[in-house]
Structure formats: C-alpha cells, structure tokens
Amino acid sequence: MTLAPDGLGEARGVTVIYLEGDLDMGAEERVVAEIEAALAGPRRDIVVDLSAVPFLDSSGVRALLRGREAARRGGVGLRVRNPRRIVEEVLRITGVALLFGLPEAR
C-alpha cells in the first residue's frame, strides 16, 4: 500500500486520505500512522478514499478500525468512500460497513 501522489487533501471541510494498493498486513501500520498524522492537523472529519485499493484483508479492516477509534478519541468522525465492490464486500461481511458510513447493502 502506498499513499497516492496527493496522499492527503481537503475537501468541503474534511481531510481526505487517498490510499493506493493492497490494504493488508504490510500496510496496517502505515495506514494508522497516516490517519494519526491527519488528526494532528486541523480538527475535522476524515474521509479515507479507497478507490485505488483492490484488496482488503482482516489487517486492513483492523487498520481502519484503529483509525476510526483514534478519530473518535480526537472528537472527529472517520468514514470511507469509493470502495471497489470486493473491498465493500469485505467491509460488509466483517460487519463494519455501516461504521464507516457506507449505505445499506444494495
């Protein structure tokens, strides 16, 4: 997993983190660190863009949950957007899709 070239951005009062590549065990700590770095900036909700993430395993889910908990402790929300179908399915199967602001199953 890498951060996209414009790894961090701002849009409509939220901080957007753009992830690229597999979100697996090798990426877990980097994802959590990026979310924590965003929390060190202006206090605003965080959106994690998953459009360039083709694979998500349990370590990736854990990274997102850890980031969500850090955001909650910091008084802001964290949600995901634009997951590929297979990534969204993993979030649904693991029961966390609604926690990350994804709509009910289609």
Protein Blocks (a to p, Z undefined) as FASTA:
>chain_A
ZZdfklpaceehiacdddedjddfklmmmmmmmmmmmmmmccddddddfklccbdcfklm
mmmmmmmmmmmmnopacddehiafklmmmmmmnopmmmnopacdZZ
